[in-house]
Structure formats: C-alpha cells, structure tokens
Amino acid sequence: MNKYSLLFLVFVATFIFVELMLQQQVENYAVYENNEKLNDILINQKALHTYVEEMQKPVIYKLKQEKKLYSEFFDPNVLSFTYIARNIHQIENKLLQDANKTQKYYKLASTNPRNALNKANEFEKELIKKFNASDLQEFKEMIEEGGQKFLYYAKPVGRNKESCMRCHSAADIAPQELLKIYGDKKGFNEHIGDIRAIISIKIPLQKELENAKTYYNIITAIIVVSLLFIYVIIVFLMKQLDVKQNKLEDLVNVDELTKCYNRRSFEFDLNNQIEQVKRTKTELSLISFDIDYFKAINDDYGHLVGDTVLINLCKIVQLRNRKYDRLYRVGGEEFMIVLPNTTLENALLIAERIRMDVETYKIRDRVVTISLGACQHKQEDDFTKLYKKVDAALYKAKNNGRNRVESCQEEILTFKK
C-alpha cells in the first residue's frame, strides 16, 4: 500500500468517524427538542394541577360552604384534574393535527381509575408500583414501537392528600353526583400518601429526526466536498514534495554525469545486500570494471569526449543488466555492478557479455575496452573484504593484459580475449 492509498484510507476513516458522530448528534438533537417539549408539558401540567387544587377547588368548596352550591355538587369539568388535563390534551392534539405538527401521547394512568381511558397498561402499572415503593421521582427513556422512536416519560401526579379523600376513600362519603357519573366501584379505597396515578407521556421523535436528517445530509455533503478538496490539495503537495525529494535523492545518490548510482549509494546498497544474504543464505555477486587506457582517451580527444565515453559506456552496460542489477560509478572511470541472487559462475558470464558489448563501441576509430573482475560474497565477508576481493580481481585482469574478465577465485575459469 502506497502513501496515497494510506492517506485515502485515513480520510475514509475520518469521514466514517465524523458520520457516526453526526448520526449520534441527529438523535441527540431529536431527544433535546423533545425534552424541551416534555418540559413545556410538565410545566403546563404543574401549573394546571396547582390551579385546580389550590385555586379552583377551594372556590367550589367555599361556594358549597356558603350554600351557593348544593353539597352534593360534582362536575369533573371543574373538580377532576385528570378529567380536565385529558380533555385539554385532546383539544391540544386536535390543534396540532390541524397545524400538521407532531401530536403527543398523554395519559394520566392509574391502576384504579374511574374512567377506562385512564387505565394503566402493564408497563405503567409496574411504574406506579416502583414510584410507590421507592423515592423514584421520574422515569425517562428512549423506546421504539412499530419501527419508530419515542421519548417516554413518566412522573407521579402526586401523593394523595386529605383533600383527595372525599372522592377517593370510601364511596359512602363521596358526592352523589360523582357516584351518578362513575358509580361506586372504581376510584375508591385509596389512602393518604399513596400515588394513585402517573403522568405517562410518549413523544414521537420522527418529525425532529426528519428535520435533523435534512441538516445531516447538508453537513455530510459539505464534509465530503471538504475532505475531497483537502485530500486533493494534500496529494498535490505530497507529489510536489516527492518531486523535490526525488531530485534531492538524485543529487545525493546519482552520478550527475552518467546518471547511474554513485559511490555513496553503492556503499549503502551493498551493506544492505550483505546483511540480507547473511539472513536469507542467498547468493550475492559483485562485478568491478574500469575503462582501459581512459587517460589516453582524455589526452588525445579531450575531457568532453572522455565524458561522452563514460555516458555511452553506462548506457551499454544498463542494456545488459537485469532489472534487479544496479550499476554504480565509484570513481573516475571505475564502476561496480551489484548482482543479487547471482552465483560467481553467472556473474562471470554476465561480465563477459558486458565486455563483448563494450568492445563493439568505438570513439573516433578507437575501440573502447574494459577490464572486469567478478567475485561472490562469502558468509565471512563484510563490505571491506568483498570490495577488496573484487578490486583484486579487477587488477588481475588489468595485469594480465586488459580487456578480459578475472575471478577472485583461482579455481574459476576466467575469460580471456
């Protein structure tokens, strides 16, 4: 995997991470909006309950005491908080429906209701038990029904007080009109301090989720475009840096004249190759060569012609080299070839073919020849030992008449002109 692919994966991972965070924020936004609605409902319910219990009921009871109302008077429209709250909620939902806004599930749930509409379901019954058995003040959680998400909330209406007992303790002391409306079986036998009902609210999140999804899609598109733009800019800058880095590496590792690798690169690469063959127990061979009578070429034709000979010589050798062989200029007219996975026998064959290729090259009717030495790495050889051995083979070729290949081992047949 190259660095551009890795960078792309980093951007993809960043995008996925941001998207997951955004998705969570979408749900958080919906929950927040519905919490705000819930708070409004609870404040309204508290205000309504306070008004009924502390302002409206005392007026009715006072009117009864003053004989302006008969003592058995009971009308749920003015004396039952649960009745009033349910009807206000129904009116509110009708208005919300007409305005095409989200309606709310609202219920004053009781295990002992007078009106069947207030009968608690099994889940609400368990909550009422928990509220009565503990100091639990409220219950809130996200629920899912029919593939839709809701914010569910429950809270006790309040514990029974003395003022509640006439209507909820025993039927024989309840107002006659209440008995006419609801009968004498339901809503009685309550005790002071009991929680007889809870406010049960369920607010759908669908509308808020849809609104948040719209913003989510817009933000996602912006993020995609932004990340792509940033990625393109970074890739462009990286490529510019690569060009500069390659130029810098060429200046450091490549011979300026011949464009083959230089001595610094040779020392670095050969040391690495030696370490590798010691680990893998593979073969490694080295060829050293220089141009015969190169000084005479410079003296007779000038240094510009000498430079041309060096350049053309490298081109000839590069054509013979395999794709994993490397050519280095380590001195004025001295060159090295590193041959990975190559035995001495094969190195000698390659050297001889190079010698024959070079021999076909002429400069102003003068045949250019080279002398070559070949050597295979042994396990005990380090850089210095191997270099000295191949250098000795080269000097043997020069001393034996030039334009020939010599081995650093006596038992290996050398190639003579």
Buried (B, 14 or more C-beta within 10 A) or exposed (E): EEEBEEBBEEBEEBBEEBBEEBBEBBBEBBBBBBBEBBEEBBEBBEEBBEEBBEEBBEEBBEEBEEEEBEEEBBBBEBBBBBBBBBEBBEEBBEEEEEEEEBBBBBBBBBBBBBBEEBBBEEEBBEBBEBBBEEEEEEBEEEEEEEEEBBBBBBBBBBBBEEEBBBBBBEBEEBBEBBBEBBEEEBBBEBEEEBBBBBBBBBBBBEBBBEBBBEEBEEBBEEBEEEBEEEBEEBBEEBEEEEEEEEEEEBEEBBBEEBBBBBBBBBBEBBEEBBEEBBEEEEBBBBBBBBBBBBEEBBEEBEEEBBEBBBEBBBEBBBEBBEEEBBBBBBEEBBBBBBBBEBEBBBBBBBBBEBBEBBBEBEBEEBEBBBBBBBBBBEEEBEBEBBBEBBBBBBBBBBEBEBBBBBBBBEEBEBBEE
